[in-house]
Amino acid sequence: MIWVCGSLLGLLAADAVIGAYNAGISPLKPVLFTLIAVMACVGLSLLNRPRLAPVSFLVLLLPMVRLFDAAILSRVESTYQGQVGMDHFRVVLVIFAILAVLSTDQGLRAVRWAAVLAILLTTASEIYEMLGLAKFTSIPGRFSGFNGHPNFPPVLLCEMLGIVFALSKNFRFNCVLIGVAFVGVALTYGRSGFVVLALMAGAYILFNARRNLGFLALIAAISIPAAGVGFAILQSRTEQGITKDKNTSERLQAIYELDFEKLKSPERAKDLADAWEGVMKKPLLGHGTGVSGTLWAPHNEYVSMWLEMGIPGLLLFVGTLGALVVRSVLTGGRAGYLLFAILAYTPAGQGRIEMPHYYLALATAAFILWPSRYRLAIR
């Protein structure tokens, strides 16, 4: 359960098979791997006497409604709508696999290994790309690794770190993963990703510093010079001979100087304004699942959900996250770092709610906050 299911979920979360297939590295088709992974996770879970967790319905509710809207109602007139329906079906299958694994006694340990593996695979694939051994990214000058777009690795890395913080008490091991995640975020030149990771990791280290002062002093002595060398390498990557990549150089400068004005993106502000105009055209029921990312790109998950599914979809989305937050507060901040990683990207997220890593993080938080599980028995 731990190593097999955890490894399969880690590969799914990191988009390792999809990324390797798109880059021509692996001949294994992603759809075939997804089916194998889902059947293996569900099958092994059934052999390990799973118990039903009522909170599973909370995790499944919004994805099932979106799948019904995309595949059955199909309100969007687009040549990509068939693909949108298949993508949502794939995500629902992955969610079933995640919930099946979490329903077993070893589920949380398997998810912890999946999160660690996803962090390692994501950062390693970005380094592999930086060395010129493969091309994954869709934006020249910024590395994305298996995820294909440089905006996704920072989100994934923060979510997976949140899982590790919630399930692992080993401070030193967690600090090593923070260092790995910082490398992965830095290679994407992601502005919001760097801010979220810095806040999250800074809070975690601060709250545990008193009991680990000697270790932190050693880490500081190693990491500060390493960070300087890393920034120098990234800066050199923005220059090709006498030419200079303005996009990546400005991003790096904004991160290095912590210039919040430069951290803002005027292009995203315009995209958000255009999407808001789309919301106002059909505010009640929305335009249909699939328009966000094809016809509009709001870079805001609240506006994206409202744009696609109207007010009912927005209430489902906000209600699910709100229930997790309230439960965390009532239980003394349990899974707090994980919830922060999930919530921090909602104002700037785009397409995240269609990714396996998001539901791995969401389902893990839900099972930590509502651990009650039940087994039906016939006598």
Secondary structure, 3 states (H helix, E strand, C coil): CCHHHHHHHHHHHCCHHHHHHHCCCCCCCHHHHHHHHHHHHHHHHHHCCCCECCHHHHHHHHHHHHHHHHHHHCCCCCCCHHHHHHHHHHHHHHHHHHHHHHCCCCHHHHHHHHHHHHHHHHHHHHHHHHCCCCCCCCCCCCCCHHHCCCCHHHHHHHHHHHHHHHHCCCHHHHHHHHHHHHHHHHHHCCHHHHHHHHHHHHHHHHHHCCCCHHHHHHHHHHHHHHHHHHHHHHHHHCEECCEECHHHHHHHHHHHHCCHHHHCCHHHHHHHHHHHHHHHHCCCCCCCCCCECCCECCCCHHHHHHHHHHHHHHHHHHHHHHHHHHHHHHCCCCCHHHHHHHHHCCCCCCCHHHCHHHHHHHHHHHHHHCCCCECCCCC
